Amino acid sequence: MLSRKQVKKALEEQVFTTTQACEFLDVTRQNLHLACNTGRLEPLHKTGRETLYWRKDIEEYKESYSRKK
């Protein structure tokens, strides 16, 4: 069984918050939410004010977004 510290580290490496995703993608919160609302990105989990995203999904979105430019 994983310790609390191991789980926290794994989450920090694999999950982005909305703020982290926006910084990584260099987009506004509105553009990130638009990508979700149009089905281009799927959030991992929504908790009240915060939305979490898989890092891999954000990286793939950035790659596909960069190719279109």
N, C-alpha and C positions, 0 to 999 in steps of 0.2 A: 504494500500500500504506500502511496506517495505521501510525503509529509506536506504540511501546509506551505512550507517554504518552497518545495519542489513544484507544487501546483501553481503558486504565485509566479514563479520564474517561467514556467511553461506558458502561462497565460500572457505574461508580459512579452514573450517572444512570438506568440502566435496570434494575438488579438490586438486590434487597434480600437481606440475610442474614436468618437466622431472628430474630436480635435486632432488627434494623431493622424487619422486618415486624411483630413483636409490638408494638414501640413505636408504629408507625404505626397499627396496628389497635386498640391499647390492649387487648390480650388476653394471656393467659399462653401460654407455650410449649406447654402441654398442649392448650389450645384451638386453637392453630394446627395442631398435629399432628392433632388430631381432625378439623379441616376437611379436611386432606389425606387422612386415612384414610377419610373418608366420601365423598370425591370432589368436595367443594365447591371445593377448591384443588388445583392440580397443581404440584409443585415443578419448577423448571427443572433442577436438578442436585443430587445428594447427594454430598458428599465427606467421608467419614469422619464427623466430628462435626458438620459444618456442612451446612446445606441452603440452596440459593439459590432465589429466587423472582423472576419477572418483576415489575417495579414495576407494570405495567399490570394484571396479574392481581390483585395485592394491592389496587390502587385500585378495581377493579371489584367485588371481594369486599366491600370496605368499603362501597361504595355499595349493594350488594344487601343486606348485613347491616343497614345503617342504615334501609333502607326497611321491613324486617320489624319493626322495633321500634315 
